Each structure stands twice: as structure tokens, then as C-alpha cells.
Amino acid sequence: MEFMGIDPTSTPVFLLYAYDWQMMSVLPHFRHKIKWFAKLCTALPQNSSKGAETFLNELSMMGKT
């Protein structure tokens, strides 16, 4: 599953961190979600696809409302 050209299932967590900080300037209203995702990344094994999918699903839900 890709999100804005990044496949979270094969991207090292530290790269996701860097990408999250980039997104924070682009999408300020997603800031709390991105912080939540960063916490999730530290709690789960690296490259966990389940956590990334949950985050992407929530992002797409937020876009629909």
C-alpha cells in the first residue's frame, strides 16, 4: 500500500519519522495523527504493516469528512 509515493511496509521507521516531520508543515491539521503514528512506530516492530495501514486508513477517513 502506497501513500504519497511511500510504501510504509518497506520503509525504515527513521525515514517515516523524517517524512512525518515534512508532512507536519504541509498538513498542520494532521499533526496530532502524525504524533500518534510516531508513537505507534516506536511501540511496534520496525516495518510493521498493520500499524501503517491503520494510520493510512484513518488519514483517508479524515479526508472524507
PDB file of N, H, CA, C and O in Angstrom:
ATOM      1  N   MET A   1       0.856  -1.188   0.000  1.00  0.00           N
ATOM      2  CA  MET A   1       0.000   0.000   0.000  1.00  0.00           C
ATOM      3  C   MET A   1       0.894   1.242   0.000  1.00  0.00           C
ATOM      4  O   MET A   1       1.792   1.366   0.833  1.00  0.00           O
ATOM      5  N   GLU A   2       0.648   2.146  -0.925  1.00  0.00           N
ATOM      6  H   GLU A   2      -0.081   2.046  -1.602  1.00  0.00           H
ATOM      7  CA  GLU A   2       1.475   3.352  -1.006  1.00  0.00           C
ATOM      8  C   GLU A   2       0.669   4.560  -0.574  1.00  0.00           C
ATOM      9  O   GLU A   2      -0.542   4.626  -0.782  1.00  0.00           O
ATOM     10  N   PHE A   3       1.351   5.500   0.022  1.00  0.00           N
ATOM     11  H   PHE A   3       2.335   5.446   0.191  1.00  0.00           H
ATOM     12  CA  PHE A   3       0.728   6.748   0.436  1.00  0.00           C
ATOM     13  C   PHE A   3       1.647   7.884   0.031  1.00  0.00           C
ATOM     14  O   PHE A   3       2.741   8.024   0.577  1.00  0.00           O
ATOM     15  N   MET A   4       1.213   8.698  -0.921  1.00  0.00           N
ATOM     16  H   MET A   4       0.324   8.585  -1.365  1.00  0.00           H
ATOM     17  CA  MET A   4       2.025   9.801  -1.441  1.00  0.00           C
ATOM     18  C   MET A   4       3.395   9.297  -1.890  1.00  0.00           C
ATOM     19  O   MET A   4       4.412   9.941  -1.635  1.00  0.00           O
ATOM     20  N   GLY A   5       3.419   8.147  -2.558  1.00  0.00           N
ATOM     21  H   GLY A   5       2.592   7.624  -2.766  1.00  0.00           H
ATOM     22  CA  GLY A   5       4.656   7.638  -3.132  1.00  0.00           C
ATOM     23  C   GLY A   5       5.551   6.883  -2.163  1.00  0.00           C
ATOM     24  O   GLY A   5       6.643   6.459  -2.542  1.00  0.00           O
ATOM     25  N   ILE A   6       5.113   6.705  -0.916  1.00  0.00           N
ATOM     26  H   ILE A   6       4.226   7.050  -0.608  1.00  0.00           H
ATOM     27  CA  ILE A   6       5.937   5.983   0.062  1.00  0.00           C
ATOM     28  C   ILE A   6       5.222   4.703   0.464  1.00  0.00           C
ATOM     29  O   ILE A   6       4.042   4.720   0.813  1.00  0.00           O
ATOM     30  N   ASP A   7       5.934   3.614   0.410  1.00  0.00           N
ATOM     31  H   ASP A   7       6.892   3.600   0.126  1.00  0.00           H
ATOM     32  CA  ASP A   7       5.382   2.336   0.856  1.00  0.00           C
ATOM     33  C   ASP A   7       5.795   2.123   2.309  1.00  0.00           C
ATOM     34  O   ASP A   7       6.946   1.780   2.578  1.00  0.00           O
ATOM     35  N   PRO A   8       4.862   2.323   3.255  1.00  0.00           N
ATOM     36  CA  PRO A   8       5.241   2.261   4.672  1.00  0.00           C
ATOM     37  C   PRO A   8       5.657   0.872   5.132  1.00  0.00           C
ATOM     38  O   PRO A   8       6.323   0.735   6.158  1.00  0.00           O
ATOM     39  N   THR A   9       5.273  -0.161   4.386  1.00  0.00           N
ATOM     40  H   THR A   9       4.732  -0.050   3.553  1.00  0.00           H
ATOM     41  CA  THR A   9       5.612  -1.518   4.817  1.00  0.00           C
ATOM     42  C   THR A   9       7.075  -1.843   4.551  1.00  0.00           C
ATOM     43  O   THR A   9       7.612  -2.772   5.155  1.00  0.00           O
ATOM     44  N   SER A  10       7.741  -1.095   3.655  1.00  0.00           N
ATOM     45  H   SER A  10       7.305  -0.341   3.165  1.00  0.00           H
ATOM     46  CA  SER A  10       9.137  -1.402   3.353  1.00  0.00           C
ATOM     47  C   SER A  10      10.057  -0.219   3.641  1.00  0.00           C
ATOM     48  O   SER A  10      11.221  -0.227   3.242  1.00  0.00           O
ATOM     49  N   THR A  11       9.550   0.781   4.320  1.00  0.00           N
ATOM     50  H   THR A  11       8.604   0.787   4.644  1.00  0.00           H
ATOM     51  CA  THR A  11      10.348   1.958   4.632  1.00  0.00           C
ATOM     52  C   THR A  11      10.800   1.888   6.086  1.00  0.00           C
ATOM     53  O   THR A  11       9.971   1.690   6.974  1.00  0.00           O
ATOM     54  N   PRO A  12      12.099   2.047   6.349  1.00  0.00           N
ATOM     55  CA  PRO A  12      12.560   2.039   7.740  1.00  0.00           C
ATOM     56  C   PRO A  12      11.878   3.127   8.554  1.00  0.00           C
ATOM     57  O   PRO A  12      11.559   4.199   8.041  1.00  0.00           O
ATOM     58  N   VAL A  13      11.662   2.838   9.817  1.00  0.00           N
ATOM     59  H   VAL A  13      11.921   1.967  10.234  1.00  0.00           H
ATOM     60  CA  VAL A  13      10.929   3.757  10.687  1.00  0.00           C
ATOM     61  C   VAL A  13      11.565   5.142  10.734  1.00  0.00           C
ATOM     62  O   VAL A  13      10.852   6.145  10.772  1.00  0.00           O
ATOM     63  N   PHE A  14      12.889   5.213  10.732  1.00  0.00           N
ATOM     64  H   PHE A  14      13.468   4.398  10.700  1.00  0.00           H
ATOM     65  CA  PHE A  14      13.518   6.535  10.838  1.00  0.00           C
ATOM     66  C   PHE A  14      13.207   7.389   9.606  1.00  0.00           C
ATOM     67  O   PHE A  14      13.147   8.614   9.707  1.00  0.00           O
ATOM     68  N   LEU A  15      13.010   6.757   8.445  1.00  0.00           N
ATOM     69  H   LEU A  15      13.059   5.761   8.363  1.00  0.00           H
ATOM     70  CA  LEU A  15      12.622   7.524   7.256  1.00  0.00           C
ATOM     71  C   LEU A  15      11.182   8.005   7.380  1.00  0.00           C
ATOM     72  O   LEU A  15      10.851   9.108   6.945  1.00  0.00           O
ATOM     73  N   LEU A  16      10.324   7.174   7.975  1.00  0.00           N
ATOM     74  H   LEU A  16      10.593   6.278   8.328  1.00  0.00           H
ATOM     75  CA  LEU A  16       8.944   7.607   8.209  1.00  0.00           C
ATOM     76  C   LEU A  16       8.915   8.811   9.147  1.00  0.00           C
ATOM     77  O   LEU A  16       8.128   9.738   8.954  1.00  0.00           O
ATOM     78  N   TYR A  17       9.781   8.790  10.165  1.00  0.00           N
ATOM     79  H   TYR A  17      10.421   8.037  10.321  1.00  0.00           H
ATOM     80  CA  TYR A  17       9.873   9.948  11.063  1.00  0.00           C
ATOM     81  C   TYR A  17      10.176  11.224  10.272  1.00  0.00           C
ATOM     82  O   TYR A  17       9.503  12.242  10.436  1.00  0.00           O
ATOM     83  N   ALA A  18      11.193  11.154   9.418  1.00  0.00           N
ATOM     84  H   ALA A  18      11.739  10.327   9.285  1.00  0.00           H
ATOM     85  CA  ALA A  18      11.594  12.323   8.631  1.00  0.00           C
ATOM     86  C   ALA A  18      10.445  12.777   7.740  1.00  0.00           C
ATOM     87  O   ALA A  18      10.195  13.973   7.590  1.00  0.00           O
ATOM     88  N   TYR A  19       9.752  11.811   7.152  1.00  0.00           N
ATOM     89  H   TYR A  19       9.955  10.839   7.274  1.00  0.00           H
ATOM     90  CA  TYR A  19       8.631  12.125   6.272  1.00  0.00           C
ATOM     91  C   TYR A  19       7.483  12.750   7.074  1.00  0.00           C
ATOM     92  O   TYR A  19       6.832  13.687   6.610  1.00  0.00           O
ATOM     93  N   ASP A  20       7.244  12.231   8.266  1.00  0.00           N
ATOM     94  H   ASP A  20       7.773  11.470   8.643  1.00  0.00           H
ATOM     95  CA  ASP A  20       6.189  12.777   9.131  1.00  0.00           C
ATOM     96  C   ASP A  20       6.453  14.240   9.439  1.00  0.00           C
ATOM     97  O   ASP A  20       5.535  15.058   9.392  1.00  0.00           O
ATOM     98  N   TRP A  21       7.699  14.581   9.756  1.00  0.00           N
ATOM     99  H   TRP A  21       8.446  13.917   9.794  1.00  0.00           H
ATOM    100  CA  TRP A  21       8.007  15.975  10.087  1.00  0.00           C
ATOM    101  C   TRP A  21       7.788  16.865   8.875  1.00  0.00           C
ATOM    102  O   TRP A  21       7.354  18.008   9.013  1.00  0.00           O
ATOM    103  N   GLN A  22       8.087  16.345   7.683  1.00  0.00           N
ATOM    104  H   GLN A  22       8.440  15.416   7.571  1.00  0.00           H
ATOM    105  CA  GLN A  22       7.817  17.079   6.449  1.00  0.00           C
ATOM    106  C   GLN A  22       6.314  17.332   6.302  1.00  0.00           C
ATOM    107  O   GLN A  22       5.884  18.439   5.977  1.00  0.00           O
ATOM    108  N   MET A  23       5.543  16.304   6.542  1.00  0.00           N
ATOM    109  H   MET A  23       5.892  15.405   6.805  1.00  0.00           H
ATOM    110  CA  MET A  23       4.092  16.403   6.388  1.00  0.00           C
ATOM    111  C   MET A  23       3.488  17.388   7.381  1.00  0.00           C
ATOM    112  O   MET A  23       2.469  18.019   7.097  1.00  0.00           O
ATOM    113  N   MET A  24       4.120  17.518   8.546  1.00  0.00           N
ATOM    114  H   MET A  24       4.947  17.006   8.777  1.00  0.00           H
ATOM    115  CA  MET A  24       3.560  18.403   9.567  1.00  0.00           C
ATOM    116  C   MET A  24       3.470  19.837   9.072  1.00  0.00           C
ATOM    117  O   MET A  24       2.558  20.571   9.452  1.00  0.00           O
ATOM    118  N   SER A  25       4.410  20.238   8.227  1.00  0.00           N
ATOM    119  H   SER A  25       5.151  19.642   7.918  1.00  0.00           H
ATOM    120  CA  SER A  25       4.361  21.593   7.701  1.00  0.00           C
ATOM    121  C   SER A  25       3.322  21.701   6.571  1.00  0.00           C
ATOM    122  O   SER A  25       2.762  22.770   6.330  1.00  0.00           O
ATOM    123  N   VAL A  26       3.078  20.582   5.888  1.00  0.00           N
ATOM    124  H   VAL A  26       3.534  19.713   6.083  1.00  0.00           H
ATOM    125  CA  VAL A  26       2.118  20.587   4.781  1.00  0.00           C
ATOM    126  C   VAL A  26       0.692  20.429   5.300  1.00  0.00           C
ATOM    127  O   VAL A  26      -0.231  21.079   4.809  1.00  0.00           O
ATOM    128  N   LEU A  27       0.520  19.576   6.278  1.00  0.00           N
ATOM    129  H   LEU A  27       1.270  19.048   6.678  1.00  0.00           H
ATOM    130  CA  LEU A  27      -0.811  19.256   6.792  1.00  0.00           C
ATOM    131  C   LEU A  27      -0.875  19.508   8.295  1.00  0.00           C
ATOM    132  O   LEU A  27      -0.860  18.558   9.078  1.00  0.00           O
ATOM    133  N   PRO A  28      -0.946  20.767   8.709  1.00  0.00           N
ATOM    134  CA  PRO A  28      -0.910  21.061  10.148  1.00  0.00           C
ATOM    135  C   PRO A  28      -2.061  20.407  10.919  1.00  0.00           C
ATOM    136  O   PRO A  28      -1.896  20.067  12.091  1.00  0.00           O
ATOM    137  N   HIS A  29      -3.212  20.228  10.287  1.00  0.00           N
ATOM    138  H   HIS A  29      -3.346  20.504   9.335  1.00  0.00           H
ATOM    139  CA  HIS A  29      -4.352  19.653  10.995  1.00  0.00           C
ATOM    140  C   HIS A  29      -4.210  18.153  11.201  1.00  0.00           C
ATOM    141  O   HIS A  29      -5.006  17.553  11.922  1.00  0.00           O
ATOM    142  N   PHE A  30      -3.201  17.534  10.576  1.00  0.00           N
ATOM    143  H   PHE A  30      -2.554  18.021   9.990  1.00  0.00           H
ATOM    144  CA  PHE A  30      -2.926  16.110  10.817  1.00  0.00           C
ATOM    145  C   PHE A  30      -1.843  15.921  11.868  1.00  0.00           C
ATOM    146  O   PHE A  30      -1.414  14.799  12.134  1.00  0.00           O
ATOM    147  N   ARG A  31      -1.401  17.030  12.466  1.00  0.00           N
ATOM    148  H   ARG A  31      -1.750  17.942  12.250  1.00  0.00           H
ATOM    149  CA  ARG A  31      -0.246  16.978  13.365  1.00  0.00           C
ATOM    150  C   ARG A  31      -0.441  15.960  14.482  1.00  0.00           C
ATOM    151  O   ARG A  31       0.474  15.193  14.781  1.00  0.00           O
ATOM    152  N   HIS A  32      -1.611  15.939  15.101  1.00  0.00           N
ATOM    153  H   HIS A  32      -2.355  16.562  14.858  1.00  0.00           H
ATOM    154  CA  HIS A  32      -1.828  15.005  16.216  1.00  0.00           C
ATOM    155  C   HIS A  32      -1.831  13.561  15.727  1.00  0.00           C
ATOM    156  O   HIS A  32      -1.395  12.669  16.456  1.00  0.00           O
ATOM    157  N   LYS A  33      -2.309  13.313  14.516  1.00  0.00           N
ATOM    158  H   LYS A  33      -2.663  14.037  13.924  1.00  0.00           H
ATOM    159  CA  LYS A  33      -2.285  11.959  13.966  1.00  0.00           C
ATOM    160  C   LYS A  33      -0.858  11.506  13.712  1.00  0.00           C
ATOM    161  O   LYS A  33      -0.502  10.354  13.960  1.00  0.00           O
ATOM    162  N   ILE A  34      -0.048  12.430  13.213  1.00  0.00           N
ATOM    163  H   ILE A  34      -0.337  13.365  13.012  1.00  0.00           H
ATOM    164  CA  ILE A  34       1.337  12.077  12.894  1.00  0.00           C
ATOM    165  C   ILE A  34       2.117  11.789  14.172  1.00  0.00           C
ATOM    166  O   ILE A  34       2.947  10.880  14.202  1.00  0.00           O
ATOM    167  N   LYS A  35       1.851  12.565  15.233  1.00  0.00           N
ATOM    168  H   LYS A  35       1.176  13.303  15.208  1.00  0.00           H
ATOM    169  CA  LYS A  35       2.498  12.270  16.523  1.00  0.00           C
ATOM    170  C   LYS A  35       2.067  10.904  17.024  1.00  0.00           C
ATOM    171  O   LYS A  35       2.873  10.145  17.561  1.00  0.00           O
ATOM    172  N   TRP A  36       0.783  10.598  16.843  1.00  0.00           N
ATOM    173  H   TRP A  36       0.128  11.215  16.407  1.00  0.00           H
ATOM    174  CA  TRP A  36       0.269   9.297  17.261  1.00  0.00           C
ATOM    175  C   TRP A  36       0.967   8.188  16.477  1.00  0.00           C
ATOM    176  O   TRP A  36       1.320   7.152  17.041  1.00  0.00           O
ATOM    177  N   PHE A  37       1.166   8.406  15.170  1.00  0.00           N
ATOM    178  H   PHE A  37       0.880   9.247  14.711  1.00  0.00           H
ATOM    179  CA  PHE A  37       1.817   7.412  14.317  1.00  0.00           C
ATOM    180  C   PHE A  37       3.274   7.216  14.733  1.00  0.00           C
ATOM    181  O   PHE A  37       3.779   6.093  14.729  1.00  0.00           O
ATOM    182  N   ALA A  38       3.945   8.306  15.090  1.00  0.00           N
ATOM    183  H   ALA A  38       3.535   9.218  15.093  1.00  0.00           H
ATOM    184  CA  ALA A  38       5.336   8.204  15.528  1.00  0.00           C
ATOM    185  C   ALA A  38       5.428   7.364  16.805  1.00  0.00           C
ATOM    186  O   ALA A  38       6.343   6.554  16.959  1.00  0.00           O
ATOM    187  N   LYS A  39       4.473   7.563  17.719  1.00  0.00           N
ATOM    188  H   LYS A  39       3.730   8.221  17.594  1.00  0.00           H
ATOM    189  CA  LYS A  39       4.446   6.744  18.942  1.00  0.00           C
ATOM    190  C   LYS A  39       4.203   5.287  18.588  1.00  0.00           C
ATOM    191  O   LYS A  39       4.817   4.387  19.162  1.00  0.00           O
ATOM    192  N   LEU A  40       3.306   5.060  17.641  1.00  0.00           N
ATOM    193  H   LEU A  40       2.808   5.791  17.174  1.00  0.00           H
ATOM    194  CA  LEU A  40       2.985   3.702  17.217  1.00  0.00           C
ATOM    195  C   LEU A  40       4.228   3.020  16.636  1.00  0.00           C
ATOM    196  O   LEU A  40       4.482   1.843  16.894  1.00  0.00           O
ATOM    197  N   CYS A  41       4.997   3.778  15.851  1.00  0.00           N
ATOM    198  H   CYS A  41       4.791   4.734  15.642  1.00  0.00           H
ATOM    199  CA  CYS A  41       6.215   3.227  15.234  1.00  0.00           C
ATOM    200  C   CYS A  41       7.206   2.769  16.297  1.00  0.00           C
ATOM    201  O   CYS A  41       7.883   1.756  16.118  1.00  0.00           O
ATOM    202  N   THR A  42       7.296   3.500  17.393  1.00  0.00           N
ATOM    203  H   THR A  42       6.746   4.322  17.538  1.00  0.00           H
ATOM    204  CA  THR A  42       8.255   3.113  18.426  1.00  0.00           C
ATOM    205  C   THR A  42       7.745   1.914  19.222  1.00  0.00           C
ATOM    206  O   THR A  42       8.532   1.160  19.793  1.00  0.00           O
ATOM    207  N   ALA A  43       6.419   1.742  19.257  1.00  0.00           N
ATOM    208  H   ALA A  43       5.779   2.355  18.793  1.00  0.00           H
ATOM    209  CA  ALA A  43       5.847   0.651  20.046  1.00  0.00           C
ATOM    210  C   ALA A  43       5.828  -0.665  19.269  1.00  0.00           C
ATOM    211  O   ALA A  43       5.872  -1.739  19.868  1.00  0.00           O
ATOM    212  N   LEU A  44       5.762  -0.588  17.959  1.00  0.00           N
ATOM    213  H   LEU A  44       5.726   0.285  17.472  1.00  0.00           H
ATOM    214  CA  LEU A  44       5.657  -1.795  17.141  1.00  0.00           C
ATOM    215  C   LEU A  44       7.015  -2.166  16.548  1.00  0.00           C
ATOM    216  O   LEU A  44       7.911  -1.325  16.482  1.00  0.00           O
ATOM    217  N   PRO A  45       7.173  -3.417  16.119  1.00  0.00           N
ATOM    218  CA  PRO A  45       8.408  -3.795  15.440  1.00  0.00           C
ATOM    219  C   PRO A  45       8.600  -2.959  14.180  1.00  0.00           C
ATOM    220  O   PRO A  45       7.626  -2.526  13.564  1.00  0.00           O
ATOM    221  N   GLN A  46       9.834  -2.736  13.803  1.00  0.00           N
ATOM    222  H   GLN A  46      10.625  -3.088  14.304  1.00  0.00           H
ATOM    223  CA  GLN A  46      10.122  -1.952  12.591  1.00  0.00           C
ATOM    224  C   GLN A  46       9.466  -2.598  11.369  1.00  0.00           C
ATOM    225  O   GLN A  46       9.402  -3.821  11.245  1.00  0.00           O
ATOM    226  N   ASN A  47       8.983  -1.739  10.477  1.00  0.00           N
ATOM    227  H   ASN A  47       9.035  -0.746  10.578  1.00  0.00           H
ATOM    228  CA  ASN A  47       8.329  -2.173   9.231  1.00  0.00           C
ATOM    229  C   ASN A  47       7.025  -2.934   9.490  1.00  0.00           C
ATOM    230  O   ASN A  47       6.646  -3.795   8.696  1.00  0.00           O
ATOM    231  N   SER A  48       6.342  -2.627  10.586  1.00  0.00           N
ATOM    232  H   SER A  48       6.650  -1.928  11.231  1.00  0.00           H
ATOM    233  CA  SER A  48       5.061  -3.271  10.836  1.00  0.00           C
ATOM    234  C   SER A  48       4.012  -2.690   9.897  1.00  0.00           C
ATOM    235  O   SER A  48       3.723  -1.494   9.946  1.00  0.00           O
ATOM    236  N   SER A  49       3.446  -3.529   9.049  1.00  0.00           N
ATOM    237  H   SER A  49       3.680  -4.501   9.010  1.00  0.00           H
ATOM    238  CA  SER A  49       2.495  -3.033   8.054  1.00  0.00           C
ATOM    239  C   SER A  49       1.134  -2.759   8.696  1.00  0.00           C
ATOM    240  O   SER A  49       0.385  -1.912   8.209  1.00  0.00           O
ATOM    241  N   LYS A  50       0.805  -3.462   9.780  1.00  0.00           N
ATOM    242  H   LYS A  50       1.414  -4.150  10.175  1.00  0.00           H
ATOM    243  CA  LYS A  50      -0.507  -3.282  10.394  1.00  0.00           C
ATOM    244  C   LYS A  50      -0.669  -1.859  10.937  1.00  0.00           C
ATOM    245  O   LYS A  50      -1.700  -1.222  10.723  1.00  0.00           O
ATOM    246  N   GLY A  51       0.347  -1.369  11.633  1.00  0.00           N
ATOM    247  H   GLY A  51       1.185  -1.886  11.807  1.00  0.00           H
ATOM    248  CA  GLY A  51       0.278  -0.009  12.160  1.00  0.00           C
ATOM    249  C   GLY A  51       0.198   1.036  11.058  1.00  0.00           C
ATOM    250  O   GLY A  51      -0.552   2.006  11.162  1.00  0.00           O
ATOM    251  N   ALA A  52       0.972   0.831  10.011  1.00  0.00           N
ATOM    252  H   ALA A  52       1.582   0.043   9.926  1.00  0.00           H
ATOM    253  CA  ALA A  52       0.969   1.777   8.893  1.00  0.00           C
ATOM    254  C   ALA A  52      -0.386   1.774   8.195  1.00  0.00           C
ATOM    255  O   ALA A  52      -0.902   2.832   7.837  1.00  0.00           O
ATOM    256  N   GLU A  53      -0.963   0.597   8.002  1.00  0.00           N
ATOM    257  H   GLU A  53      -0.543  -0.263   8.294  1.00  0.00           H
ATOM    258  CA  GLU A  53      -2.269   0.513   7.352  1.00  0.00           C
ATOM    259  C   GLU A  53      -3.330   1.204   8.184  1.00  0.00           C
ATOM    260  O   GLU A  53      -4.183   1.909   7.645  1.00  0.00           O
ATOM    261  N   THR A  54      -3.283   1.006   9.505  1.00  0.00           N
ATOM    262  H   THR A  54      -2.590   0.433   9.943  1.00  0.00           H
ATOM    263  CA  THR A  54      -4.242   1.664  10.393  1.00  0.00           C
ATOM    264  C   THR A  54      -4.149   3.173  10.235  1.00  0.00           C
ATOM    265  O   THR A  54      -5.166   3.857  10.120  1.00  0.00           O
ATOM    266  N   PHE A  55      -2.930   3.686  10.231  1.00  0.00           N
ATOM    267  H   PHE A  55      -2.104   3.130  10.324  1.00  0.00           H
ATOM    268  CA  PHE A  55      -2.720   5.121  10.095  1.00  0.00           C
ATOM    269  C   PHE A  55      -3.240   5.634   8.756  1.00  0.00           C
ATOM    270  O   PHE A  55      -3.901   6.670   8.703  1.00  0.00           O
ATOM    271  N   LEU A  56      -2.945   4.912   7.676  1.00  0.00           N
ATOM    272  H   LEU A  56      -2.407   4.070   7.719  1.00  0.00           H
ATOM    273  CA  LEU A  56      -3.377   5.342   6.343  1.00  0.00           C
ATOM    274  C   LEU A  56      -4.896   5.284   6.229  1.00  0.00           C
ATOM    275  O   LEU A  56      -5.506   6.157   5.613  1.00  0.00           O
ATOM    276  N   ASN A  57      -5.508   4.260   6.819  1.00  0.00           N
ATOM    277  H   ASN A  57      -5.012   3.550   7.320  1.00  0.00           H
ATOM    278  CA  ASN A  57      -6.969   4.165   6.807  1.00  0.00           C
ATOM    279  C   ASN A  57      -7.587   5.351   7.542  1.00  0.00           C
ATOM    280  O   ASN A  57      -8.567   5.931   7.076  1.00  0.00           O
ATOM    281  N   GLU A  58      -7.020   5.708   8.681  1.00  0.00           N
ATOM    282  H   GLU A  58      -6.224   5.237   9.060  1.00  0.00           H
ATOM    283  CA  GLU A  58      -7.543   6.836   9.445  1.00  0.00           C
ATOM    284  C   GLU A  58      -7.364   8.153   8.685  1.00  0.00           C
ATOM    285  O   GLU A  58      -8.239   9.018   8.716  1.00  0.00           O
ATOM    286  N   LEU A  59      -6.226   8.295   8.005  1.00  0.00           N
ATOM    287  H   LEU A  59      -5.515   7.592   7.980  1.00  0.00           H
ATOM    288  CA  LEU A  59      -5.993   9.500   7.209  1.00  0.00           C
ATOM    289  C   LEU A  59      -7.029   9.622   6.100  1.00  0.00           C
ATOM    290  O   LEU A  59      -7.556  10.707   5.857  1.00  0.00           O
ATOM    291  N   SER A  60      -7.327   8.505   5.422  1.00  0.00           N
ATOM    292  H   SER A  60      -6.899   7.623   5.620  1.00  0.00           H
ATOM    293  CA  SER A  60      -8.294   8.559   4.323  1.00  0.00           C
ATOM    294  C   SER A  60      -9.692   8.844   4.861  1.00  0.00           C
ATOM    295  O   SER A  60     -10.479   9.531   4.209  1.00  0.00           O
ATOM    296  N   MET A  61     -10.008   8.324   6.046  1.00  0.00           N
ATOM    297  H   MET A  61      -9.369   7.766   6.576  1.00  0.00           H
ATOM    298  CA  MET A  61     -11.303   8.622   6.674  1.00  0.00           C
ATOM    299  C   MET A  61     -11.420  10.117   6.966  1.00  0.00           C
ATOM    300  O   MET A  61     -12.459  10.732   6.726  1.00  0.00           O
ATOM    301  N   MET A  62     -10.326  10.691   7.492  1.00  0.00           N
ATOM    302  H   MET A  62      -9.482  10.192   7.687  1.00  0.00           H
ATOM    303  CA  MET A  62     -10.332  12.114   7.828  1.00  0.00           C
ATOM    304  C   MET A  62     -10.513  12.966   6.575  1.00  0.00           C
ATOM    305  O   MET A  62     -11.126  14.033   6.627  1.00  0.00           O
ATOM    306  N   GLY A  63      -9.981  12.496   5.457  1.00  0.00           N
ATOM    307  H   GLY A  63      -9.483  11.630   5.415  1.00  0.00           H
ATOM    308  CA  GLY A  63     -10.121  13.229   4.209  1.00  0.00           C
ATOM    309  C   GLY A  63     -11.548  13.229   3.678  1.00  0.00           C
ATOM    310  O   GLY A  63     -11.950  14.130   2.942  1.00  0.00           O
ATOM    311  N   LYS A  64     -12.311  12.202   4.062  1.00  0.00           N
ATOM    312  H   LYS A  64     -11.985  11.470   4.660  1.00  0.00           H
ATOM    313  CA  LYS A  64     -13.683  12.081   3.548  1.00  0.00           C
ATOM    314  C   LYS A  64     -14.676  12.943   4.317  1.00  0.00           C
ATOM    315  O   LYS A  64     -15.728  13.299   3.786  1.00  0.00           O
ATOM    316  N   THR A  65     -14.354  13.279   5.548  1.00  0.00           N
ATOM    317  H   THR A  65     -13.500  12.991   5.980  1.00  0.00           H
ATOM    318  CA  THR A  65     -15.323  14.034   6.357  1.00  0.00           C
ATOM    319  C   THR A  65     -15.321  15.505   5.994  1.00  0.00           C
ATOM    320  O   THR A  65     -16.074  16.286   6.576  1.00  0.00           O
TER     321      THR A  65
END
